[in-house]
Amino acid sequence: MLVSAYLVERGLILEPYQVDSKTNEIKALPEFITQLAVKGVVFAFDAISTQKNGSVDH
């Protein structure tokens, strides 16, 4: 399974992040966001990536 990021302003899809087969995309999102190494960016996820207390601390 892969998770990818799309930059709306530029119409770009960034390199997909491979999710470990022992987990799921919800648990992979914090590490994926950290690897993007961006600040001041708003992330939006589709419904499959939502969960209670799914915040990422930086």
All heavy atoms as TSV, in Angstrom:
chain	resi	resn	atom	element	x	y	z
A	1	MET	N	N	0.845	-1.160	0.000
A	1	MET	CA	C	0.000	0.000	0.000
A	1	MET	C	C	0.897	1.232	0.000
A	1	MET	O	O	1.953	1.258	0.616
A	1	MET	CB	C	-0.897	-0.004	1.235
A	1	MET	CG	C	-1.842	1.159	1.282
A	1	MET	SD	S	-2.889	1.233	2.746
A	1	MET	CE	C	-3.329	-0.435	3.044
A	2	LEU	N	N	0.446	2.259	-0.716
A	2	LEU	CA	C	1.193	3.507	-0.806
A	2	LEU	C	C	0.346	4.678	-0.330
A	2	LEU	O	O	-0.869	4.680	-0.494
A	2	LEU	CB	C	1.614	3.772	-2.250
A	2	LEU	CG	C	2.519	2.739	-2.897
A	2	LEU	CD1	C	2.686	3.046	-4.376
A	2	LEU	CD2	C	3.860	2.676	-2.211
A	3	VAL	N	N	1.005	5.667	0.247
A	3	VAL	CA	C	0.372	6.933	0.611
A	3	VAL	C	C	1.097	7.991	-0.211
A	3	VAL	O	O	2.324	7.964	-0.337
A	3	VAL	CB	C	0.534	7.225	2.120
A	3	VAL	CG1	C	-0.006	8.592	2.469
A	3	VAL	CG2	C	-0.156	6.154	2.939
A	4	SER	N	N	0.358	8.913	-0.795
A	4	SER	CA	C	1.007	9.952	-1.586
A	4	SER	C	C	0.485	11.323	-1.185
A	4	SER	O	O	-0.560	11.450	-0.562
A	4	SER	CB	C	0.787	9.721	-3.078
A	4	SER	OG	O	-0.580	9.735	-3.381
A	5	ALA	N	N	1.249	12.343	-1.556
A	5	ALA	CA	C	0.869	13.720	-1.278
A	5	ALA	C	C	0.725	14.454	-2.604
A	5	ALA	O	O	1.508	14.250	-3.527
A	5	ALA	CB	C	1.925	14.397	-0.415
A	6	TYR	N	N	-0.262	15.338	-2.674
A	6	TYR	CA	C	-0.550	16.102	-3.874
A	6	TYR	C	C	-0.484	17.584	-3.538
A	6	TYR	O	O	-1.128	18.039	-2.600
A	6	TYR	CB	C	-1.946	15.730	-4.382
A	6	TYR	CG	C	-2.394	16.502	-5.596
A	6	TYR	CD1	C	-1.810	16.278	-6.834
A	6	TYR	CD2	C	-3.401	17.453	-5.504
A	6	TYR	CE1	C	-2.225	16.980	-7.950
A	6	TYR	CE2	C	-3.824	18.159	-6.611
A	6	TYR	CZ	C	-3.228	17.913	-7.836
A	6	TYR	OH	O	-3.639	18.615	-8.934
A	7	LEU	N	N	0.315	18.330	-4.276
A	7	LEU	CA	C	0.423	19.773	-4.076
A	7	LEU	C	C	-0.554	20.455	-5.022
A	7	LEU	O	O	-0.308	20.546	-6.222
A	7	LEU	CB	C	1.841	20.264	-4.363
A	7	LEU	CG	C	2.937	19.685	-3.478
A	7	LEU	CD1	C	4.302	20.112	-3.965
A	7	LEU	CD2	C	2.720	20.107	-2.044
A	8	VAL	N	N	-1.656	20.916	-4.485
A	8	VAL	CA	C	-2.718	21.503	-5.286
A	8	VAL	C	C	-2.224	22.706	-6.080
A	8	VAL	O	O	-2.500	22.839	-7.273
A	8	VAL	CB	C	-3.915	21.896	-4.392
A	8	VAL	CG1	C	-4.984	22.612	-5.188
A	8	VAL	CG2	C	-4.482	20.673	-3.698
A	9	GLU	N	N	-1.472	23.591	-5.425
A	9	GLU	CA	C	-1.022	24.827	-6.065
A	9	GLU	C	C	-0.165	24.582	-7.300
A	9	GLU	O	O	-0.145	25.372	-8.221
A	9	GLU	CB	C	-0.212	25.702	-5.088
A	9	GLU	CG	C	-0.931	26.094	-3.827
A	9	GLU	CD	C	-0.838	25.030	-2.751
A	9	GLU	OE1	O	0.085	24.191	-2.772
A	9	GLU	OE2	O	-1.717	25.017	-1.886
A	10	ARG	N	N	0.568	23.498	-7.293
A	10	ARG	CA	C	1.485	23.208	-8.398
A	10	ARG	C	C	1.032	22.036	-9.259
A	10	ARG	O	O	1.658	21.740	-10.273
A	10	ARG	CB	C	2.876	22.906	-7.842
A	10	ARG	CG	C	3.408	24.038	-6.993
A	10	ARG	CD	C	4.740	24.472	-7.442
A	10	ARG	NE	N	5.145	25.652	-6.708
A	10	ARG	CZ	C	6.310	25.787	-6.141
A	10	ARG	NH1	N	7.184	24.817	-6.205
A	10	ARG	NH2	N	6.614	26.898	-5.521
A	11	GLY	N	N	-0.002	21.325	-8.840
A	11	GLY	CA	C	-0.465	20.170	-9.600
A	11	GLY	C	C	0.534	19.029	-9.599
A	11	GLY	O	O	0.631	18.283	-10.568
A	12	LEU	N	N	1.272	18.876	-8.500
A	12	LEU	CA	C	2.306	17.847	-8.415
A	12	LEU	C	C	1.923	16.745	-7.441
A	12	LEU	O	O	1.373	17.009	-6.377
A	12	LEU	CB	C	3.623	18.456	-7.919
A	12	LEU	CG	C	4.291	19.488	-8.810
A	12	LEU	CD1	C	5.500	20.075	-8.092
A	12	LEU	CD2	C	4.707	18.866	-10.121
A	13	ILE	N	N	2.251	15.525	-7.798
A	13	ILE	CA	C	2.118	14.396	-6.879
A	13	ILE	C	C	3.530	14.037	-6.451
A	13	ILE	O	O	4.391	13.758	-7.290
A	13	ILE	CB	C	1.437	13.187	-7.553
A	13	ILE	CG1	C	0.023	13.566	-7.989
A	13	ILE	CG2	C	1.422	11.990	-6.591
A	13	ILE	CD1	C	-0.679	12.492	-8.793
A	14	LEU	N	N	3.771	14.068	-5.148
A	14	LEU	CA	C	5.098	13.743	-4.618
A	14	LEU	C	C	5.306	12.243	-4.606
A	14	LEU	O	O	4.367	11.453	-4.707
A	14	LEU	CB	C	5.251	14.309	-3.210
A	14	LEU	CG	C	5.059	15.818	-3.080
A	14	LEU	CD1	C	5.214	16.234	-1.636
A	14	LEU	CD2	C	6.022	16.575	-3.971
A	15	GLU	N	N	6.560	11.855	-4.445
A	15	GLU	CA	C	6.891	10.432	-4.430
A	15	GLU	C	C	6.069	9.710	-3.355
A	15	GLU	O	O	6.029	10.138	-2.204
A	15	GLU	CB	C	8.376	10.242	-4.138
A	15	GLU	CG	C	8.811	8.799	-4.163
A	15	GLU	CD	C	10.305	8.647	-3.968
A	15	GLU	OE1	O	11.047	9.639	-4.048
A	15	GLU	OE2	O	10.734	7.507	-3.728
A	16	PRO	N	N	5.429	8.608	-3.721
A	16	PRO	CA	C	4.609	7.871	-2.745
A	16	PRO	C	C	5.458	7.298	-1.606
A	16	PRO	O	O	6.641	7.009	-1.776
A	16	PRO	CB	C	3.999	6.736	-3.558
A	16	PRO	CG	C	4.151	7.133	-4.971
A	16	PRO	CD	C	5.363	8.012	-5.041
A	17	TYR	N	N	4.829	7.163	-0.466
A	17	TYR	CA	C	5.456	6.585	0.727
A	17	TYR	C	C	4.881	5.186	0.896
A	17	TYR	O	O	3.662	5.004	0.947
A	17	TYR	CB	C	5.131	7.458	1.941
A	17	TYR	CG	C	5.627	6.918	3.251
A	17	TYR	CD1	C	6.949	7.052	3.616
A	17	TYR	CD2	C	4.759	6.290	4.130
A	17	TYR	CE1	C	7.410	6.567	4.830
A	17	TYR	CE2	C	5.204	5.800	5.347
A	17	TYR	CZ	C	6.533	5.942	5.690
A	17	TYR	OH	O	6.967	5.457	6.886
A	18	GLN	N	N	5.745	4.183	0.952
A	18	GLN	CA	C	5.273	2.808	1.096
A	18	GLN	C	C	4.941	2.513	2.552
A	18	GLN	O	O	5.745	2.753	3.450
A	18	GLN	CB	C	6.305	1.809	0.596
A	18	GLN	CG	C	5.766	0.388	0.614
A	18	GLN	CD	C	6.553	-0.534	-0.269
A	18	GLN	OE1	O	7.450	-0.123	-0.978
A	18	GLN	NE2	N	6.211	-1.793	-0.247
A	19	VAL	N	N	3.754	1.981	2.762
A	19	VAL	CA	C	3.277	1.631	4.098
A	19	VAL	C	C	3.724	0.217	4.421
A	19	VAL	O	O	3.572	-0.691	3.603
A	19	VAL	CB	C	1.735	1.744	4.160
A	19	VAL	CG1	C	1.220	1.332	5.520
A	19	VAL	CG2	C	1.286	3.144	3.811
A	20	ASP	N	N	4.294	0.042	5.606
A	20	ASP	CA	C	4.715	-1.286	6.059
A	20	ASP	C	C	3.527	-2.236	6.019
A	20	ASP	O	O	2.422	-1.885	6.433
A	20	ASP	CB	C	5.259	-1.177	7.483
A	20	ASP	CG	C	5.894	-2.459	7.986
A	20	ASP	OD1	O	5.484	-3.555	7.565
A	20	ASP	OD2	O	6.804	-2.372	8.817
A	21	SER	N	N	3.734	-3.439	5.550
A	21	SER	CA	C	2.647	-4.415	5.415
A	21	SER	C	C	2.031	-4.823	6.752
A	21	SER	O	O	0.941	-5.376	6.779
A	21	SER	CB	C	3.145	-5.662	4.675
A	21	SER	OG	O	4.149	-6.315	5.429
A	22	LYS	N	N	2.713	-4.525	7.862
A	22	LYS	CA	C	2.196	-4.899	9.183
A	22	LYS	C	C	1.358	-3.789	9.812
A	22	LYS	O	O	0.946	-3.904	10.947
A	22	LYS	CB	C	3.357	-5.250	10.108
A	22	LYS	CG	C	4.139	-6.455	9.644
A	22	LYS	CD	C	5.301	-6.735	10.553
A	22	LYS	CE	C	6.102	-7.893	9.999
A	22	LYS	NZ	N	7.289	-8.157	10.786
A	23	THR	N	N	1.117	-2.718	9.081
A	23	THR	CA	C	0.367	-1.591	9.621
A	23	THR	C	C	-0.622	-1.095	8.571
A	23	THR	O	O	-0.982	-1.820	7.674
A	23	THR	CB	C	1.331	-0.474	10.100
A	23	THR	OG1	O	0.580	0.510	10.785
A	23	THR	CG2	C	2.107	0.138	8.977
A	24	ASN	N	N	-1.042	0.166	8.703
A	24	ASN	CA	C	-1.969	0.742	7.725
A	24	ASN	C	C	-1.616	2.200	7.485
A	24	ASN	O	O	-0.736	2.748	8.129
A	24	ASN	CB	C	-3.422	0.588	8.193
A	24	ASN	CG	C	-3.678	1.281	9.501
A	24	ASN	OD1	O	-3.279	2.416	9.716
A	24	ASN	ND2	N	-4.364	0.596	10.406
A	25	GLU	N	N	-2.331	2.840	6.554
A	25	GLU	CA	C	-1.986	4.212	6.196
A	25	GLU	C	C	-2.218	5.197	7.329
A	25	GLU	O	O	-1.517	6.196	7.431
A	25	GLU	CB	C	-2.740	4.666	4.933
A	25	GLU	CG	C	-4.218	4.855	5.109
A	25	GLU	CD	C	-5.046	3.593	4.971
A	25	GLU	OE1	O	-4.477	2.499	4.833
A	25	GLU	OE2	O	-6.274	3.699	5.027
A	26	ILE	N	N	-3.167	4.920	8.203
A	26	ILE	CA	C	-3.415	5.822	9.326
A	26	ILE	C	C	-2.183	5.907	10.223
A	26	ILE	O	O	-1.759	6.982	10.618
A	26	ILE	CB	C	-4.654	5.381	10.133
A	26	ILE	CG1	C	-5.908	5.536	9.266
A	26	ILE	CG2	C	-4.779	6.175	11.423
A	26	ILE	CD1	C	-7.154	4.939	9.886
A	27	LYS	N	N	-1.582	4.785	10.514
A	27	LYS	CA	C	-0.396	4.774	11.366
A	27	LYS	C	C	0.836	5.267	10.626
A	27	LYS	O	O	1.785	5.740	11.247
A	27	LYS	CB	C	-0.168	3.375	11.914
A	27	LYS	CG	C	-1.258	2.956	12.894
A	27	LYS	CD	C	-1.020	1.576	13.434
A	27	LYS	CE	C	-2.163	1.208	14.377
A	27	LYS	NZ	N	-2.023	-0.147	14.891
A	28	ALA	N	N	0.852	5.184	9.303
A	28	ALA	CA	C	1.998	5.623	8.508
A	28	ALA	C	C	2.018	7.132	8.289
A	28	ALA	O	O	3.073	7.705	8.010
A	28	ALA	CB	C	1.998	4.913	7.165
A	29	LEU	N	N	0.870	7.797	8.395
A	29	LEU	CA	C	0.794	9.228	8.090
A	29	LEU	C	C	1.742	10.102	8.904
A	29	LEU	O	O	2.393	10.975	8.333
A	29	LEU	CB	C	-0.638	9.729	8.226
A	29	LEU	CG	C	-1.560	9.329	7.077
A	29	LEU	CD1	C	-2.996	9.714	7.394
A	29	LEU	CD2	C	-1.107	9.930	5.767
A	30	PRO	N	N	1.861	9.952	10.216
A	30	PRO	CA	C	2.783	10.823	10.962
A	30	PRO	C	C	4.223	10.756	10.443
A	30	PRO	O	O	4.877	11.781	10.275
A	30	PRO	CB	C	2.677	10.318	12.406
A	30	PRO	CG	C	1.310	9.718	12.475
A	30	PRO	CD	C	1.090	9.084	11.120
A	31	GLU	N	N	4.720	9.561	10.160
A	31	GLU	CA	C	6.084	9.423	9.647
A	31	GLU	C	C	6.195	10.016	8.243
A	31	GLU	O	O	7.174	10.687	7.915
A	31	GLU	CB	C	6.512	7.959	9.623
A	31	GLU	CG	C	7.958	7.793	9.190
A	31	GLU	CD	C	8.435	6.352	9.244
A	31	GLU	OE1	O	7.810	5.536	9.939
A	31	GLU	OE2	O	9.436	6.071	8.591
A	32	PHE	N	N	5.191	9.798	7.415
A	32	PHE	CA	C	5.179	10.349	6.062
A	32	PHE	C	C	5.236	11.874	6.105
A	32	PHE	O	O	6.032	12.501	5.411
A	32	PHE	CB	C	3.929	9.869	5.327
A	32	PHE	CG	C	3.784	10.410	3.923
A	32	PHE	CD1	C	4.797	10.265	3.000
A	32	PHE	CD2	C	2.616	11.031	3.538
A	32	PHE	CE1	C	4.658	10.739	1.706
A	32	PHE	CE2	C	2.460	11.504	2.242
A	32	PHE	CZ	C	3.487	11.364	1.326
A	33	ILE	N	N	4.432	12.488	6.954
A	33	ILE	CA	C	4.411	13.944	7.083
A	33	ILE	C	C	5.773	14.441	7.576
A	33	ILE	O	O	6.295	15.437	7.080
A	33	ILE	CB	C	3.274	14.402	8.011
A	33	ILE	CG1	C	1.928	14.111	7.340
A	33	ILE	CG2	C	3.407	15.873	8.363
A	33	ILE	CD1	C	0.736	14.271	8.259
A	34	THR	N	N	6.362	13.750	8.524
A	34	THR	CA	C	7.675	14.125	9.040
A	34	THR	C	C	8.722	14.060	7.933
A	34	THR	O	O	9.575	14.943	7.819
A	34	THR	CB	C	8.082	13.203	10.203
A	34	THR	OG1	O	7.115	13.336	11.244
A	34	THR	CG2	C	9.464	13.555	10.736
A	35	GLN	N	N	8.669	13.038	7.094
A	35	GLN	CA	C	9.637	12.906	6.007
A	35	GLN	C	C	9.475	13.999	4.956
A	35	GLN	O	O	10.432	14.346	4.273
A	35	GLN	CB	C	9.534	11.529	5.356
A	35	GLN	CG	C	10.107	10.444	6.212
A	35	GLN	CD	C	10.150	9.107	5.492
A	35	GLN	OE1	O	9.780	8.990	4.333
A	35	GLN	NE2	N	10.596	8.086	6.186
A	36	LEU	N	N	8.272	14.538	4.811
A	36	LEU	CA	C	8.078	15.636	3.866
A	36	LEU	C	C	8.834	16.884	4.315
A	36	LEU	O	O	9.203	17.715	3.500
A	36	LEU	CB	C	6.593	15.959	3.713
A	36	LEU	CG	C	5.746	14.914	2.995
A	36	LEU	CD1	C	4.274	15.317	3.037
A	36	LEU	CD2	C	6.201	14.726	1.558
A	37	ALA	N	N	9.070	16.993	5.628
A	37	ALA	CA	C	9.859	18.078	6.214
A	37	ALA	C	C	9.387	19.454	5.763
A	37	ALA	O	O	10.169	20.275	5.319
A	37	ALA	CB	C	11.340	17.888	5.909
A	38	VAL	N	N	8.101	19.706	5.886
A	38	VAL	CA	C	7.553	21.013	5.527
A	38	VAL	C	C	6.927	21.656	6.759
A	38	VAL	O	O	6.445	20.981	7.650
A	38	VAL	CB	C	6.497	20.903	4.398
A	38	VAL	CG1	C	7.145	20.471	3.109
A	38	VAL	CG2	C	5.384	19.954	4.766
A	39	LYS	N	N	6.941	22.975	6.776
A	39	LYS	CA	C	6.326	23.720	7.867
A	39	LYS	C	C	5.360	24.717	7.272
A	39	LYS	O	O	5.542	25.187	6.146
A	39	LYS	CB	C	7.377	24.449	8.690
A	39	LYS	CG	C	8.272	23.528	9.468
A	39	LYS	CD	C	9.211	24.303	10.343
A	39	LYS	CE	C	10.066	23.321	11.125
A	39	LYS	NZ	N	10.914	23.994	12.088
A	40	GLY	N	N	4.327	25.060	8.015
A	40	GLY	CA	C	3.362	26.041	7.556
A	40	GLY	C	C	2.482	25.533	6.426
A	40	GLY	O	O	2.010	26.317	5.615
A	41	VAL	N	N	2.277	24.237	6.375
A	41	VAL	CA	C	1.482	23.628	5.317
A	41	VAL	C	C	0.239	23.005	5.927
A	41	VAL	O	O	0.292	22.401	6.999
A	41	VAL	CB	C	2.300	22.537	4.581
A	41	VAL	CG1	C	1.455	21.800	3.565
A	41	VAL	CG2	C	3.514	23.149	3.913
A	42	VAL	N	N	-0.877	23.135	5.256
A	42	VAL	CA	C	-2.117	22.507	5.696
A	42	VAL	C	C	-2.241	21.165	4.974
A	42	VAL	O	O	-2.131	21.100	3.752
A	42	VAL	CB	C	-3.341	23.392	5.361
A	42	VAL	CG1	C	-4.627	22.657	5.695
A	42	VAL	CG2	C	-3.246	24.712	6.087
A	43	PHE	N	N	-2.455	20.108	5.737
A	43	PHE	CA	C	-2.659	18.786	5.175
A	43	PHE	C	C	-4.142	18.451	5.234
A	43	PHE	O	O	-4.808	18.723	6.224
A	43	PHE	CB	C	-1.893	17.723	5.978
A	43	PHE	CG	C	-0.416	17.787	5.803
A	43	PHE	CD1	C	0.371	18.539	6.652
A	43	PHE	CD2	C	0.196	17.095	4.777
A	43	PHE	CE1	C	1.734	18.601	6.497
A	43	PHE	CE2	C	1.566	17.148	4.596
A	43	PHE	CZ	C	2.334	17.905	5.464
A	44	ALA	N	N	-4.642	17.871	4.176
A	44	ALA	CA	C	-6.027	17.393	4.134
A	44	ALA	C	C	-5.999	15.936	3.709
A	44	ALA	O	O	-5.289	15.568	2.775
A	44	ALA	CB	C	-6.840	18.216	3.140
A	45	PHE	N	N	-6.760	15.115	4.407
A	45	PHE	CA	C	-6.782	13.684	4.120
A	45	PHE	C	C	-8.197	13.270	3.768
A	45	PHE	O	O	-9.161	13.853	4.253
A	45	PHE	CB	C	-6.323	12.893	5.359
A	45	PHE	CG	C	-4.955	13.279	5.823
A	45	PHE	CD1	C	-4.789	14.131	6.896
A	45	PHE	CD2	C	-3.829	12.814	5.171
A	45	PHE	CE1	C	-3.525	14.503	7.330
A	45	PHE	CE2	C	-2.559	13.182	5.594
A	45	PHE	CZ	C	-2.411	14.027	6.674
A	46	ASP	N	N	-8.295	12.246	2.955
A	46	ASP	CA	C	-9.634	11.755	2.656
A	46	ASP	C	C	-10.165	10.975	3.858
A	46	ASP	O	O	-9.460	10.746	4.831
A	46	ASP	CB	C	-9.659	10.928	1.374
A	46	ASP	CG	C	-8.793	9.679	1.441
A	46	ASP	OD1	O	-8.448	9.235	2.549
A	46	ASP	OD2	O	-8.476	9.137	0.375
A	47	ALA	N	N	-11.413	10.577	3.809
A	47	ALA	CA	C	-12.085	9.962	4.958
A	47	ALA	C	C	-11.407	8.694	5.460
A	47	ALA	O	O	-11.469	8.393	6.643
A	47	ALA	CB	C	-13.544	9.672	4.614
A	48	ILE	N	N	-10.721	7.977	4.599
A	48	ILE	CA	C	-10.083	6.739	5.041
A	48	ILE	C	C	-8.943	7.015	6.022
A	48	ILE	O	O	-8.548	6.163	6.794
A	48	ILE	CB	C	-9.589	5.906	3.839
A	48	ILE	CG1	C	-9.318	4.471	4.268
A	48	ILE	CG2	C	-8.358	6.522	3.209
A	48	ILE	CD1	C	-9.114	3.515	3.123
A	49	SER	N	N	-8.433	8.238	6.026
A	49	SER	CA	C	-7.292	8.571	6.878
A	49	SER	C	C	-7.691	9.293	8.157
A	49	SER	O	O	-6.839	9.821	8.845
A	49	SER	CB	C	-6.311	9.445	6.093
A	49	SER	OG	O	-5.865	8.757	4.958
A	50	THR	N	N	-8.954	9.341	8.469
A	50	THR	CA	C	-9.377	10.050	9.664
A	50	THR	C	C	-9.597	9.085	10.824
A	50	THR	O	O	-10.002	7.953	10.636
A	50	THR	CB	C	-10.668	10.836	9.408
A	50	THR	OG1	O	-11.694	9.935	9.022
A	50	THR	CG2	C	-10.475	11.888	8.344
A	51	GLN	N	N	-9.319	9.591	11.998
A	51	GLN	CA	C	-9.558	8.818	13.205
A	51	GLN	C	C	-9.548	9.766	14.381
A	51	GLN	O	O	-8.983	10.854	14.301
A	51	GLN	CB	C	-8.525	7.717	13.391
A	51	GLN	CG	C	-7.136	8.234	13.677
A	51	GLN	CD	C	-6.175	7.109	13.976
A	51	GLN	OE1	O	-6.497	5.953	13.869
A	51	GLN	NE2	N	-4.990	7.445	14.387
A	52	LYS	N	N	-10.121	9.358	15.473
A	52	LYS	CA	C	-10.105	10.165	16.687
A	52	LYS	C	C	-8.670	10.244	17.210
A	52	LYS	O	O	-7.944	9.263	17.210
A	52	LYS	CB	C	-11.024	9.521	17.731
A	52	LYS	CG	C	-11.221	10.363	18.953
A	52	LYS	CD	C	-12.242	9.728	19.873
A	52	LYS	CE	C	-12.448	10.623	21.073
A	52	LYS	NZ	N	-13.441	10.058	21.975
A	53	ASN	N	N	-8.278	11.435	17.661
A	53	ASN	CA	C	-6.941	11.671	18.208
A	53	ASN	C	C	-5.827	11.348	17.207
A	53	ASN	O	O	-4.804	10.817	17.577
A	53	ASN	CB	C	-6.725	10.883	19.494
A	53	ASN	CG	C	-7.679	11.293	20.576
A	53	ASN	OD1	O	-8.024	12.458	20.686
A	53	ASN	ND2	N	-8.146	10.333	21.367
A	54	GLY	N	N	-5.997	11.694	15.955
A	54	GLY	CA	C	-5.003	11.411	14.930
A	54	GLY	C	C	-4.033	12.541	14.698
A	54	GLY	O	O	-3.483	12.669	13.620
A	55	SER	N	N	-3.784	13.370	15.702
A	55	SER	CA	C	-2.904	14.525	15.512
A	55	SER	C	C	-1.440	14.089	15.500
A	55	SER	O	O	-1.076	13.061	16.035
A	55	SER	CB	C	-3.144	15.554	16.604
A	55	SER	OG	O	-2.786	15.006	17.852
A	56	VAL	N	N	-0.623	14.927	14.899
A	56	VAL	CA	C	0.805	14.704	14.831
A	56	VAL	C	C	1.480	15.829	15.605
A	56	VAL	O	O	1.241	16.997	15.336
A	56	VAL	CB	C	1.299	14.710	13.368
A	56	VAL	CG1	C	2.800	14.510	13.313
A	56	VAL	CG2	C	0.570	13.663	12.562
A	57	ASP	N	N	2.338	15.490	16.548
A	57	ASP	CA	C	3.045	16.503	17.334
A	57	ASP	C	C	4.422	16.734	16.734
A	57	ASP	O	O	5.142	15.792	16.431
A	57	ASP	CB	C	3.206	16.033	18.787
A	57	ASP	CG	C	1.874	15.905	19.492
A	57	ASP	OD1	O	0.982	16.716	19.186
A	57	ASP	OD2	O	1.728	14.995	20.320
A	58	HIS	N	N	4.785	18.037	16.581
A	58	HIS	CA	C	6.122	18.388	16.097
A	58	HIS	C	C	6.721	19.381	17.043
A	58	HIS	O	O	6.152	20.250	17.518
A	58	HIS	CB	C	6.073	19.001	14.695
A	58	HIS	CG	C	5.693	18.025	13.645
A	58	HIS	ND1	N	6.477	16.940	13.330
A	58	HIS	CD2	C	4.605	17.942	12.857
A	58	HIS	CE1	C	5.890	16.268	12.365
A	58	HIS	NE2	N	4.756	16.851	12.069
